Amino acid sequence: GGEEALPRGPSGDVGRRAVPGTRRWISKGDGDMQLVVSELAVPEGSGAPVVETVEGFKQAFDLIVDEYLNGFDASEACRCVLELQAPQFHFQVVKRGVLRAMDEADRERELIAILLSCLHERGTLTAEQVAAGFRAILADLDDLTIDMPTATPLLAHFLADAVLDGLLPRAELARWAADFSA
């Protein structure tokens, strides 16, 4: 058998054809699910969106997470992140995923942790990208705790999970101690 074909997007085919040159996604809006046509360009015949900016990546990743938290398909979410073809922005997967999870219930937090682990196991997220994502959160932790008093223990939980699941080397945390203590 050949290789498995990549999906056309997190929403799959829901019966209507997308406008050529765009990508269809399912998005949450005020609690309702709705079909939206994203503004991500899709090169003719490739089926893969072109994500050239961090803002475009954030938008696409947020939609992937919305779909994942509604459908629980980690394999598809992993494929969708990979098909964005933007490893230079993969640290945002950790940063946005963990920040999103902090605003969610325990179930969603666990699902985000599973997604991060799945992405790492498949080689989509490197240890360096995981570290960069967590460092970005740590850099903003003082501001985060103003709006979310539980940010520090929640982040500590995610860091512990990342070390236990092999996403982040324990030695990396030791190197950060000097940077973030003062």
ROTI-993815 format. One line per field, with one value per atom (N, C-alpha, C): residue number from 1; atom name; x, y, z. Coordinates in Angstrom, 1 decimal, always signed. Atoms other than C-alpha are relative to their C-alpha. Example, Ala and Ser with C-alpha at 12.3 -4.5 7.8 and 13.67 -1.06 7.14 Angstrom:
! ROTI-993815
i: c(1 / 1 / 1 / 2 / 2 / 2);
at: c(N / CA / C / N / CA / C);
px: c(+0.9 / +12.3 / +0.9 / -0.9 / +13.7 / -0.8);
py: c(-1.2 / -4.5 / +1.2 / -1.1 / -1.1 / +1.1);
pz: c(+0.0 / +7.8 / +0.0 / +0.0 / +7.1 / +0.8);
This chain:
! ROTI-993815
i: c(1 / 1 / 1 / 2 / 2 / 2 / 3 / 3 / 3 / 4 / 4 / 4 / 5 / 5 / 5 / 6 / 6 / 6 / 7 / 7 / 7 / 8 / 8 / 8 / 9 / 9 / 9 / 10 / 10 / 10 / 11 / 11 / 11 / 12 / 12 / 12 / 13 / 13 / 13 / 14 / 14 / 14 / 15 / 15 / 15 / 16 / 16 / 16 / 17 / 17 / 17 / 18 / 18 / 18 / 19 / 19 / 19 / 20 / 20 / 20 / 21 / 21 / 21 / 22 / 22 / 22 / 23 / 23 / 23 / 24 / 24 / 24 / 25 / 25 / 25 / 26 / 26 / 26 / 27 / 27 / 27 / 28 / 28 / 28 / 29 / 29 / 29 / 30 / 30 / 30 / 31 / 31 / 31 / 32 / 32 / 32 / 33 / 33 / 33 / 34 / 34 / 34 / 35 / 35 / 35 / 36 / 36 / 36 / 37 / 37 / 37 / 38 / 38 / 38 / 39 / 39 / 39 / 40 / 40 / 40 / 41 / 41 / 41 / 42 / 42 / 42 / 43 / 43 / 43 / 44 / 44 / 44 / 45 / 45 / 45 / 46 / 46 / 46 / 47 / 47 / 47 / 48 / 48 / 48 / 49 / 49 / 49 / 50 / 50 / 50 / 51 / 51 / 51 / 52 / 52 / 52 / 53 / 53 / 53 / 54 / 54 / 54 / 55 / 55 / 55 / 56 / 56 / 56 / 57 / 57 / 57 / 58 / 58 / 58 / 59 / 59 / 59 / 60 / 60 / 60 / 61 / 61 / 61 / 62 / 62 / 62 / 63 / 63 / 63 / 64 / 64 / 64 / 65 / 65 / 65 / 66 / 66 / 66 / 67 / 67 / 67 / 68 / 68 / 68 / 69 / 69 / 69 / 70 / 70 / 70 / 71 / 71 / 71 / 72 / 72 / 72 / 73 / 73 / 73 / 74 / 74 / 74 / 75 / 75 / 75 / 76 / 76 / 76 / 77 / 77 / 77 / 78 / 78 / 78 / 79 / 79 / 79 / 80 / 80 / 80 / 81 / 81 / 81 / 82 / 82 / 82 / 83 / 83 / 83 / 84 / 84 / 84 / 85 / 85 / 85 / 86 / 86 / 86 / 87 / 87 / 87 / 88 / 88 / 88 / 89 / 89 / 89 / 90 / 90 / 90 / 91 / 91 / 91 / 92 / 92 / 92 / 93 / 93 / 93 / 94 / 94 / 94 / 95 / 95 / 95 / 96 / 96 / 96 / 97 / 97 / 97 / 98 / 98 / 98 / 99 / 99 / 99 / 100 / 100 / 100 / 101 / 101 / 101 / 102 / 102 / 102 / 103 / 103 / 103 / 104 / 104 / 104 / 105 / 105 / 105 / 106 / 106 / 106 / 107 / 107 / 107 / 108 / 108 / 108 / 109 / 109 / 109 / 110 / 110 / 110 / 111 / 111 / 111 / 112 / 112 / 112 / 113 / 113 / 113 / 114 / 114 / 114 / 115 / 115 / 115 / 116 / 116 / 116 / 117 / 117 / 117 / 118 / 118 / 118 / 119 / 119 / 119 / 120 / 120 / 120 / 121 / 121 / 121 / 122 / 122 / 122 / 123 / 123 / 123 / 124 / 124 / 124 / 125 / 125 / 125 / 126 / 126 / 126 / 127 / 127 / 127 / 128 / 128 / 128 / 129 / 129 / 129 / 130 / 130 / 130 / 131 / 131 / 131 / 132 / 132 / 132 / 133 / 133 / 133 / 134 / 134 / 134 / 135 / 135 / 135 / 136 / 136 / 136 / 137 / 137 / 137 / 138 / 138 / 138 / 139 / 139 / 139 / 140 / 140 / 140 / 141 / 141 / 141 / 142 / 142 / 142 / 143 / 143 / 143 / 144 / 144 / 144 / 145 / 145 / 145 / 146 / 146 / 146 / 147 / 147 / 147 / 148 / 148 / 148 / 149 / 149 / 149 / 150 / 150 / 150 / 151 / 151 / 151 / 152 / 152 / 152 / 153 / 153 / 153 / 154 / 154 / 154 / 155 / 155 / 155 / 156 / 156 / 156 / 157 / 157 / 157 / 158 / 158 / 158 / 159 / 159 / 159 / 160 / 160 / 160 / 161 / 161 / 161 / 162 / 162 / 162 / 163 / 163 / 163 / 164 / 164 / 164 / 165 / 165 / 165 / 166 / 166 / 166 / 167 / 167 / 167 / 168 / 168 / 168 / 169 / 169 / 169 / 170 / 170 / 170 / 171 / 171 / 171 / 172 / 172 / 172 / 173 / 173 / 173 / 174 / 174 / 174 / 175 / 175 / 175 / 176 / 176 / 176 / 177 / 177 / 177 / 178 / 178 / 178 / 179 / 179 / 179 / 180 / 180 / 180 / 181 / 181 / 181 / 182 / 182 / 182);
at: c(N / CA / C / N / CA / C / N / CA / C / N / CA / C / N / CA / C / N / CA / C / N / CA / C / N / CA / C / N / CA / C / N / CA / C / N / CA / C / N / CA / C / N / CA / C / N / CA / C / N / CA / C / N / CA / C / N / CA / C / N / CA / C / N / CA / C / N / CA / C / N / CA / C / N / CA / C / N / CA / C / N / CA / C / N / CA / C / N / CA / C / N / CA / C / N / CA / C / N / CA / C / N / CA / C / N / CA / C / N / CA / C / N / CA / C / N / CA / C / N / CA / C / N / CA / C / N / CA / C / N / CA / C / N / CA / C / N / CA / C / N / CA / C / N / CA / C / N / CA / C / N / CA / C / N / CA / C / N / CA / C / N / CA / C / N / CA / C / N / CA / C / N / CA / C / N / CA / C / N / CA / C / N / CA / C / N / CA / C / N / CA / C / N / CA / C / N / CA / C / N / CA / C / N / CA / C / N / CA / C / N / CA / C / N / CA / C / N / CA / C / N / CA / C / N / CA / C / N / CA / C / N / CA / C / N / CA / C / N / CA / C / N / CA / C / N / CA / C / N / CA / C / N / CA / C / N / CA / C / N / CA / C / N / CA / C / N / CA / C / N / CA / C / N / CA / C / N / CA / C / N / CA / C / N / CA / C / N / CA / C / N / CA / C / N / CA / C / N / CA / C / N / CA / C / N / CA / C / N / CA / C / N / CA / C / N / CA / C / N / CA / C / N / CA / C / N / CA / C / N / CA / C / N / CA / C / N / CA / C / N / CA / C / N / CA / C / N / CA / C / N / CA / C / N / CA / C / N / CA / C / N / CA / C / N / CA / C / N / CA / C / N / CA / C / N / CA / C / N / CA / C / N / CA / C / N / CA / C / N / CA / C / N / CA / C / N / CA / C / N / CA / C / N / CA / C / N / CA / C / N / CA / C / N / CA / C / N / CA / C / N / CA / C / N / CA / C / N / CA / C / N / CA / C / N / CA / C / N / CA / C / N / CA / C / N / CA / C / N / CA / C / N / CA / C / N / CA / C / N / CA / C / N / CA / C / N / CA / C / N / CA / C / N / CA / C / N / CA / C / N / CA / C / N / CA / C / N / CA / C / N / CA / C / N / CA / C / N / CA / C / N / CA / C / N / CA / C / N / CA / C / N / CA / C / N / CA / C / N / CA / C / N / CA / C / N / CA / C / N / CA / C / N / CA / C / N / CA / C / N / CA / C / N / CA / C / N / CA / C / N / CA / C / N / CA / C / N / CA / C / N / CA / C / N / CA / C / N / CA / C / N / CA / C / N / CA / C / N / CA / C / N / CA / C / N / CA / C / N / CA / C / N / CA / C / N / CA / C / N / CA / C / N / CA / C / N / CA / C / N / CA / C / N / CA / C / N / CA / C / N / CA / C / N / CA / C / N / CA / C / N / CA / C / N / CA / C);
px: c(+0.8 / +0.0 / +0.8 / -0.6 / +0.9 / -0.1 / +0.1 / +1.2 / -1.5 / +1.3 / -2.0 / -0.1 / +0.2 / -3.3 / -0.3 / +0.3 / -3.3 / -1.4 / +1.4 / -6.7 / +0.0 / +0.1 / -8.0 / -0.2 / +0.1 / -8.4 / -0.8 / +0.6 / -9.8 / -1.5 / +1.5 / -13.4 / -0.3 / +0.3 / -13.0 / -1.0 / +1.0 / -15.6 / -1.4 / +1.4 / -19.0 / -1.0 / +1.1 / -20.8 / +0.1 / -0.1 / -20.0 / +1.4 / -1.3 / -17.1 / +0.5 / -0.6 / -14.7 / +0.3 / -0.4 / -13.9 / +1.4 / -1.4 / -10.8 / +1.0 / -1.0 / -7.7 / -0.1 / +0.2 / -9.0 / -0.2 / +0.1 / -9.3 / -1.2 / +1.2 / -12.5 / +0.3 / -0.2 / -12.5 / -1.3 / +1.1 / -15.1 / +0.5 / -0.5 / -14.9 / -1.2 / +0.9 / -16.6 / -0.3 / +0.3 / -18.4 / -1.2 / +1.1 / -20.4 / -0.6 / +0.6 / -20.8 / -0.6 / +0.6 / -22.2 / +1.1 / -0.9 / -20.4 / -0.4 / +0.3 / -20.2 / +1.1 / -0.9 / -18.6 / +0.6 / -0.6 / -16.1 / +1.0 / -1.0 / -13.8 / +1.2 / -1.1 / -10.4 / +0.7 / -0.7 / -8.1 / +1.4 / -1.3 / -5.2 / +0.0 / -0.1 / -4.1 / +0.4 / -0.4 / -3.9 / +0.5 / -0.6 / -1.5 / -0.8 / +0.8 / -3.3 / +0.5 / -0.3 / -3.3 / +0.7 / -0.8 / -1.3 / -0.9 / +0.8 / -4.2 / +0.5 / -0.6 / -1.9 / +0.0 / +0.0 / -2.3 / +1.4 / -1.2 / +0.5 / -0.1 / +0.0 / +1.2 / +1.4 / -1.2 / +3.8 / +0.2 / -0.1 / +3.1 / -0.3 / +0.4 / +2.9 / -1.5 / +1.5 / -0.6 / -0.8 / +0.7 / -1.7 / +0.1 / -0.2 / -0.2 / -0.9 / +0.9 / -2.0 / -1.4 / +1.4 / -5.3 / -0.3 / +0.3 / -5.0 / +0.1 / -0.1 / -3.8 / -1.1 / +1.2 / -6.6 / -1.2 / +1.1 / -9.1 / +0.3 / -0.3 / -7.3 / -0.3 / +0.3 / -7.5 / -1.5 / +1.4 / -11.2 / -0.6 / +0.5 / -11.9 / +0.4 / -0.5 / -9.7 / -0.8 / +0.8 / -11.5 / -1.4 / +1.4 / -14.8 / -0.1 / +0.1 / -13.9 / +1.0 / -1.0 / -11.0 / +0.9 / -0.8 / -9.1 / +1.4 / -1.4 / -5.4 / +0.7 / -0.8 / -4.1 / -0.3 / +0.3 / -6.0 / +0.5 / -0.5 / -5.0 / +1.5 / -1.5 / -1.3 / +0.2 / -0.2 / -1.7 / -0.2 / +0.4 / -3.3 / +1.2 / -1.1 / -0.4 / +1.1 / -1.1 / +2.1 / -0.2 / +0.2 / +0.4 / +0.0 / -0.2 / +0.6 / +1.4 / -1.4 / +4.3 / +0.7 / -0.6 / +5.5 / +0.7 / -0.7 / +7.9 / +0.7 / -0.6 / +9.4 / -1.0 / +1.0 / +6.1 / -0.4 / +0.5 / +5.8 / +0.1 / +0.0 / +6.8 / -1.4 / +1.3 / +3.4 / -1.0 / +0.9 / +1.7 / +0.0 / -0.1 / +3.0 / -0.5 / +0.4 / +2.5 / -1.5 / +1.5 / -1.1 / -0.7 / +0.7 / -2.0 / -0.1 / +0.0 / -1.0 / -0.8 / +0.8 / -2.5 / -1.4 / +1.4 / -5.7 / -0.5 / +0.3 / -5.7 / -0.2 / +0.1 / -5.3 / -1.4 / +1.4 / -8.7 / -1.1 / +1.0 / -10.4 / -0.1 / +0.2 / -11.6 / +1.0 / -1.0 / -9.5 / +0.0 / +0.1 / -10.7 / +0.7 / -0.6 / -9.6 / +1.5 / -1.4 / -6.3 / +0.7 / -0.6 / -5.6 / +0.0 / +0.0 / -6.6 / +1.2 / -1.1 / -4.1 / +1.3 / -1.2 / -1.4 / +0.2 / -0.1 / -2.2 / +0.4 / -0.4 / -2.0 / +1.5 / -1.4 / +1.4 / +0.9 / -0.8 / +2.7 / -0.1 / +0.2 / +1.3 / +0.8 / -0.8 / +3.0 / +1.4 / -1.4 / +6.3 / +0.3 / -0.2 / +6.0 / +0.2 / -0.1 / +5.5 / +1.1 / -1.1 / +8.4 / -0.4 / +0.5 / +6.3 / +0.5 / -0.5 / +7.4 / +1.3 / -1.3 / +11.0 / +0.1 / -0.2 / +12.3 / +0.4 / -0.3 / +13.7 / -1.2 / +1.2 / +10.3 / -0.9 / +0.7 / +8.7 / +0.6 / -0.7 / +11.3 / -0.3 / +0.2 / +10.8 / -1.4 / +1.4 / +7.0 / -0.2 / +0.1 / +7.3 / +0.8 / -0.8 / +10.0 / -0.8 / +0.8 / +7.6 / -1.1 / +1.0 / +4.9 / +0.7 / -0.7 / +7.4 / +0.3 / -0.4 / +8.5 / -1.2 / +1.2 / +4.9 / -0.8 / +0.7 / +4.0 / -0.5 / +0.4 / +3.9 / -1.3 / +1.2 / +1.3 / -1.2 / +1.0 / -0.6 / -0.6 / +0.6 / -1.0 / -0.9 / +0.9 / -2.7 / -1.4 / +1.4 / -5.6 / -0.4 / +0.3 / -5.3 / +0.9 / -0.8 / -4.1 / +0.5 / -0.4 / -3.8 / +1.0 / -0.9 / -1.4 / +1.3 / -1.2 / +1.7 / -0.1 / +0.1 / +0.5 / -0.5 / +0.4 / -1.2 / +1.2 / -1.2 / +2.1 / +0.9 / -0.8 / +4.0 / -0.5 / +0.5 / +1.7 / +0.3 / -0.3 / +2.2 / +1.5 / -1.5 / +6.0 / +0.3 / -0.3 / +6.0 / -0.5 / +0.5 / +3.9 / +1.0 / -0.9 / +6.3 / +1.3 / -1.2 / +9.3 / -0.3 / +0.4 / +7.5 / -0.3 / +0.3 / +6.3 / +1.2 / -1.2 / +9.8 / +0.0 / +0.0 / +8.9 / +1.1 / -0.9 / +11.3 / +1.0 / -1.0 / +14.6 / +0.0 / -0.1 / +14.8 / +1.1 / -1.2 / +18.2 / -0.4 / +0.4 / +16.4 / -0.6 / +0.6 / +14.4 / +1.1 / -1.1 / +17.6 / +0.7 / -0.6 / +19.0 / -0.8 / +0.9 / +16.0 / -0.1 / +0.1 / +16.2 / +0.7 / -0.7 / +18.8 / -0.6 / +0.6 / +17.0 / -1.3 / +1.3 / +13.7 / -0.1 / +0.0 / +14.7 / +0.8 / -0.6 / +15.5 / -0.9);
py: c(-1.2 / +0.0 / +1.2 / -1.3 / +3.6 / +0.7 / -0.9 / +6.4 / +0.5 / -0.5 / +7.6 / +1.5 / -1.4 / +10.8 / +0.9 / -1.0 / +13.9 / +0.5 / -0.5 / +15.3 / +1.4 / -1.3 / +18.4 / +1.1 / -1.0 / +20.1 / -0.6 / +0.6 / +19.6 / -0.3 / +0.2 / +19.8 / -1.2 / +1.0 / +17.1 / +0.5 / -0.4 / +17.1 / -0.1 / -0.1 / +18.2 / +0.2 / +0.0 / +18.1 / +1.1 / -1.2 / +21.5 / +0.2 / -0.3 / +22.4 / +1.3 / -1.2 / +25.0 / +0.9 / -0.9 / +28.0 / -0.3 / +0.3 / +27.2 / +1.0 / -0.9 / +28.6 / +0.4 / -0.2 / +28.6 / -1.3 / +1.2 / +26.1 / +0.2 / +0.0 / +25.2 / -0.5 / +0.4 / +24.9 / +0.1 / -0.2 / +24.4 / +0.9 / -0.9 / +27.2 / +0.2 / -0.3 / +28.0 / +1.5 / -1.4 / +31.3 / +0.2 / -0.2 / +32.3 / -1.3 / +1.3 / +28.6 / -0.8 / +0.7 / +27.6 / -0.4 / +0.4 / +25.6 / +0.5 / -0.6 / +27.2 / -0.4 / +0.2 / +26.5 / +1.4 / -1.2 / +29.2 / -0.3 / +0.1 / +29.7 / +0.8 / -0.7 / +30.6 / +0.9 / -0.9 / +33.2 / -0.6 / +0.6 / +30.7 / -0.4 / +0.4 / +30.3 / -1.4 / +1.4 / +26.8 / -0.1 / +0.1 / +26.3 / -1.0 / +0.9 / +24.7 / -1.4 / +1.5 / +20.9 / -0.5 / +0.5 / +20.7 / -0.4 / +0.3 / +20.6 / +0.6 / -0.5 / +22.3 / +1.5 / -1.4 / +25.8 / +0.6 / -0.7 / +28.3 / +0.9 / -0.8 / +29.8 / +0.7 / -0.7 / +32.5 / +1.0 / -1.0 / +34.7 / -0.7 / +0.6 / +33.9 / +0.2 / -0.2 / +35.4 / -1.0 / +1.0 / +33.1 / -1.4 / +1.3 / +30.1 / +0.0 / +0.0 / +31.2 / -0.2 / +0.2 / +31.5 / -1.4 / +1.4 / +28.1 / -1.0 / +0.9 / +26.4 / +0.1 / -0.2 / +27.9 / -0.8 / +0.7 / +26.4 / -1.5 / +1.4 / +23.0 / -0.4 / +0.3 / +23.1 / +0.0 / +0.0 / +24.0 / -1.3 / +1.3 / +21.0 / -1.2 / +1.1 / +18.7 / -0.1 / +0.1 / +19.6 / -0.4 / +0.5 / +18.9 / -1.4 / +1.3 / +15.8 / -1.1 / +0.9 / +14.3 / -0.8 / +0.8 / +13.1 / +0.6 / -0.5 / +13.7 / -0.3 / +0.3 / +12.0 / +1.0 / -1.0 / +14.4 / +1.3 / -1.3 / +17.4 / +0.0 / +0.1 / +16.2 / +0.2 / -0.2 / +15.9 / +1.4 / -1.4 / +19.3 / +1.0 / -0.9 / +21.0 / -0.3 / +0.3 / +19.2 / +0.5 / -0.4 / +20.1 / +1.6 / -1.4 / +23.8 / +0.4 / -0.2 / +23.4 / +1.3 / -1.2 / +26.0 / -0.3 / +0.4 / +24.5 / +1.2 / -1.2 / +27.9 / +0.6 / -0.5 / +28.7 / -1.1 / +1.1 / +25.3 / +0.3 / -0.4 / +26.9 / +0.5 / -0.6 / +28.6 / -1.1 / +1.1 / +25.2 / -0.2 / +0.2 / +24.8 / +1.3 / -1.3 / +28.5 / +0.1 / -0.2 / +28.7 / -1.1 / +1.2 / +25.2 / +0.1 / +0.0 / +25.6 / +1.2 / -1.1 / +29.1 / -0.3 / +0.3 / +27.9 / -1.0 / +1.0 / +24.9 / +0.6 / -0.7 / +27.2 / +0.6 / -0.6 / +28.8 / -1.1 / +1.1 / +25.4 / -0.9 / +1.0 / +22.6 / -1.1 / +1.1 / +19.6 / -0.9 / +0.9 / +17.5 / +0.6 / -0.7 / +20.0 / +0.2 / -0.1 / +20.5 / -1.3 / +1.3 / +16.8 / -0.3 / +0.2 / +16.7 / +0.8 / -0.8 / +19.5 / -0.6 / +0.7 / +17.6 / -1.2 / +1.1 / +14.6 / +0.4 / -0.5 / +16.6 / +0.4 / -0.4 / +18.1 / -1.3 / +1.2 / +14.6 / -0.7 / +0.6 / +13.2 / +0.7 / -0.8 / +16.0 / -0.3 / +0.3 / +15.3 / -1.4 / +1.4 / +11.5 / -0.2 / +0.1 / +12.0 / +0.8 / -0.8 / +14.3 / +1.4 / -1.3 / +17.4 / +1.1 / -0.9 / +19.1 / -0.5 / +0.4 / +19.1 / +0.4 / -0.4 / +19.4 / +1.5 / -1.5 / +22.9 / +0.8 / -0.7 / +24.0 / +0.0 / +0.1 / +22.7 / +1.0 / -0.9 / +24.6 / +1.4 / -1.4 / +27.8 / +0.4 / -0.3 / +27.6 / +0.3 / -0.2 / +27.2 / +1.2 / -1.2 / +29.9 / +1.3 / -1.1 / +32.3 / +0.2 / -0.2 / +31.6 / +0.5 / -0.5 / +32.0 / +1.4 / -1.4 / +35.3 / +0.9 / -0.7 / +36.5 / -0.4 / +0.5 / +34.8 / +1.0 / -1.0 / +37.9 / +0.6 / -0.5 / +39.4 / -1.0 / +1.1 / +36.1 / -0.1 / +0.2 / +35.8 / +1.1 / -1.1 / +39.2 / -0.4 / +0.4 / +37.9 / -1.4 / +1.4 / +34.2 / -0.4 / +0.3 / +33.7 / -1.5 / +1.4 / +29.9 / -0.3 / +0.2 / +30.4 / -0.8 / +0.6 / +29.4 / -1.5 / +1.5 / +26.0 / -0.7 / +0.7 / +25.2 / -0.2 / +0.1 / +26.0 / -1.1 / +1.0 / +23.9 / -1.4 / +1.3 / +21.0 / -0.4 / +0.3 / +21.3 / -0.3 / +0.3 / +21.5 / -1.4 / +1.4 / +18.4 / -1.1 / +0.9 / +16.6 / -0.1 / +0.0 / +17.7 / -0.8 / +0.8 / +16.3 / -1.5 / +1.4 / +13.1 / -0.7 / +0.6 / +12.5 / +0.1 / +0.0 / +13.2 / +1.1 / -1.1 / +16.4 / +1.0 / -1.0 / +18.5 / -0.7 / +0.6 / +17.3 / +0.7 / -0.5 / +17.8 / +1.1 / -1.0 / +19.6 / +1.3 / -1.3 / +22.3 / +0.8 / -0.8 / +23.3 / +0.6 / -0.5 / +23.6 / +1.2 / -1.2 / +26.0 / +1.2 / -1.2 / +28.2 / +0.6 / -0.5 / +28.5 / +1.4 / -1.2 / +31.2 / +1.2 / -1.1 / +33.1 / +0.6 / -0.5 / +33.3 / +0.2 / -0.3 / +33.7 / +1.3 / -1.3 / +37.2 / +0.9);
pz: c(+0.0 / +0.0 / +0.0 / +0.0 / -0.5 / +1.3 / -1.2 / +2.0 / +0.1 / -0.3 / +3.6 / -0.5 / +0.5 / +1.9 / +1.2 / -1.0 / +4.0 / -0.1 / +0.1 / +4.9 / -0.6 / +0.6 / +3.2 / +1.0 / -1.1 / +6.6 / +1.1 / -1.1 / +10.0 / -0.1 / +0.1 / +8.9 / -1.0 / +1.0 / +6.2 / -1.1 / +1.1 / +3.4 / +0.6 / -0.5 / +4.7 / -1.0 / +1.0 / +1.4 / -0.9 / +0.9 / -0.1 / -0.5 / +0.5 / -2.3 / +0.5 / -0.4 / -1.0 / -1.2 / +1.1 / -3.1 / -0.4 / +0.4 / -5.2 / +0.5 / -0.6 / -3.6 / +1.4 / -1.4 / -0.1 / +0.8 / -0.8 / +2.8 / +0.8 / -0.9 / +4.6 / +1.4 / -1.3 / +8.3 / +0.8 / -0.9 / +11.0 / +1.2 / -1.1 / +13.6 / +1.0 / -1.1 / +16.9 / +0.0 / -0.1 / +17.0 / +1.0 / -1.1 / +20.2 / +0.3 / -0.5 / +21.1 / -1.1 / +1.1 / +17.7 / -1.0 / +1.0 / +15.1 / -1.3 / +1.3 / +11.7 / -1.0 / +1.0 / +8.4 / -0.5 / +0.5 / +7.4 / -1.1 / +1.0 / +4.5 / +0.5 / -0.5 / +5.8 / -1.1 / +1.0 / +4.1 / -0.3 / +0.3 / +3.8 / -1.4 / +1.4 / +0.2 / -0.1 / +0.2 / -1.1 / -1.4 / +1.3 / -4.0 / -0.9 / +0.9 / -7.0 / +0.0 / +0.1 / -6.8 / +1.2 / -1.1 / -3.5 / +1.2 / -1.1 / -1.0 / +1.3 / -1.2 / +1.5 / +0.1 / -0.1 / +2.8 / +0.1 / -0.1 / +2.6 / +1.2 / -1.2 / +6.0 / +0.1 / +0.0 / +5.8 / +1.1 / -1.1 / +8.8 / +1.3 / -1.3 / +12.5 / +0.3 / -0.3 / +12.6 / -0.8 / +0.8 / +9.8 / +0.7 / -0.7 / +11.7 / +1.2 / -1.2 / +14.9 / -0.3 / +0.5 / +13.1 / -0.3 / +0.4 / +11.5 / +1.2 / -1.1 / +14.7 / +1.0 / -0.8 / +16.7 / -0.5 / +0.6 / +14.3 / +0.1 / -0.2 / +14.4 / +1.5 / -1.4 / +18.2 / +0.3 / -0.2 / +18.1 / -0.5 / +0.6 / +15.8 / +0.8 / -0.8 / +17.9 / +1.3 / -1.3 / +21.2 / -0.2 / +0.3 / +19.5 / -0.5 / +0.7 / +17.6 / +0.6 / -0.7 / +19.7 / -0.9 / +1.0 / +16.6 / +0.0 / -0.1 / +17.6 / -1.2 / +1.2 / +14.5 / -1.1 / +1.1 / +12.2 / +0.4 / -0.4 / +14.3 / -0.3 / +0.3 / +14.0 / -1.5 / +1.4 / +10.3 / -0.5 / +0.4 / +10.0 / +0.4 / -0.4 / +11.9 / -0.9 / +0.9 / +9.7 / -1.4 / +1.4 / +6.5 / -0.1 / +0.1 / +7.4 / -0.5 / +0.5 / +6.5 / +0.5 / -0.6 / +8.9 / +1.3 / -1.2 / +11.4 / +0.7 / -0.7 / +12.1 / +1.0 / -1.0 / +14.0 / +1.0 / -0.8 / +15.8 / +1.5 / -1.4 / +19.1 / +0.4 / -0.3 / +18.9 / +0.3 / -0.4 / +19.1 / +1.5 / -1.4 / +22.6 / +0.7 / -0.7 / +23.6 / -0.1 / +0.1 / +22.2 / +0.6 / -0.6 / +23.2 / +1.5 / -1.5 / +26.8 / +0.5 / -0.4 / +27.1 / -0.2 / +0.2 / +25.6 / +1.1 / -1.0 / +28.0 / +1.4 / -1.3 / +31.0 / +0.2 / -0.1 / +30.1 / -0.1 / +0.2 / +29.7 / +1.3 / -1.1 / +32.0 / +0.0 / -0.1 / +33.1 / -1.2 / +1.2 / +30.2 / -1.2 / +1.1 / +27.6 / +0.3 / -0.3 / +29.4 / -0.3 / +0.3 / +29.2 / -1.5 / +1.5 / +25.5 / -0.6 / +0.5 / +24.8 / +0.3 / -0.4 / +26.7 / -0.9 / +1.0 / +24.5 / -1.3 / +1.3 / +21.4 / -0.1 / +0.0 / +22.3 / +0.0 / +0.0 / +23.1 / -1.4 / +1.3 / +19.8 / -1.0 / +1.0 / +17.8 / +0.2 / -0.3 / +19.6 / -0.5 / +0.4 / +19.1 / -1.5 / +1.4 / +15.4 / -0.7 / +0.5 / +15.1 / -0.6 / +0.5 / +14.2 / +1.0 / -1.0 / +17.5 / +0.5 / -0.5 / +18.4 / +1.5 / -1.4 / +22.0 / +0.0 / +0.1 / +20.9 / -0.1 / +0.2 / +19.7 / +1.3 / -1.2 / +22.9 / +1.0 / -1.0 / +25.0 / -0.3 / +0.4 / +23.0 / +0.3 / -0.4 / +23.5 / +1.5 / -1.4 / +27.2 / +0.5 / -0.3 / +27.4 / -0.3 / +0.3 / +25.7 / +1.0 / -1.1 / +28.3 / +1.2 / -1.2 / +31.1 / +0.0 / +0.1 / +29.8 / +0.3 / -0.2 / +30.1 / +1.3 / -1.1 / +33.3 / +1.0 / -0.9 / +35.5 / -0.5 / +0.5 / +33.2 / +0.0 / +0.0 / +32.9 / +1.4 / -1.4 / +36.7 / +0.4 / -0.4 / +36.9 / -0.4 / +0.5 / +34.7 / +0.5 / -0.3 / +35.8 / +1.2 / -1.2 / +39.4 / +0.0 / +0.0 / +38.7 / -1.1 / +1.1 / +35.8 / +0.4 / -0.4 / +37.7 / +0.3 / -0.3 / +39.1 / -1.3 / +1.3 / +35.7 / -0.9 / +0.9 / +33.8 / +0.6 / -0.7 / +36.4 / -0.4 / +0.3 / +35.7 / -1.5 / +1.4 / +31.9 / -0.2 / +0.1 / +32.4 / +0.5 / -0.6 / +34.6 / -1.0 / +1.0 / +32.0 / -1.2 / +1.2 / +29.2 / +0.3 / -0.4 / +31.1 / +0.1 / -0.2 / +32.1 / -1.3 / +1.3 / +28.5 / -1.0 / +0.8 / +27.1 / -1.0 / +1.0 / +25.2 / +0.4 / -0.5 / +27.3 / +0.9 / -0.9 / +28.8 / +1.4 / -1.4 / +32.6 / +0.1 / -0.1 / +32.1 / -0.5 / +0.5 / +30.1 / +1.1 / -1.1 / +33.2 / +0.9 / -0.9 / +35.2 / -0.6 / +0.7 / +32.6 / +0.1 / -0.1 / +32.9 / +1.3 / -1.4 / +36.7 / +0.1 / -0.1 / +36.4 / -0.8 / +0.9 / +33.6 / +0.7 / -0.5 / +35.4 / +1.5 / -1.4 / +39.0 / +0.2 / -0.2 / +40.1 / +0.7);
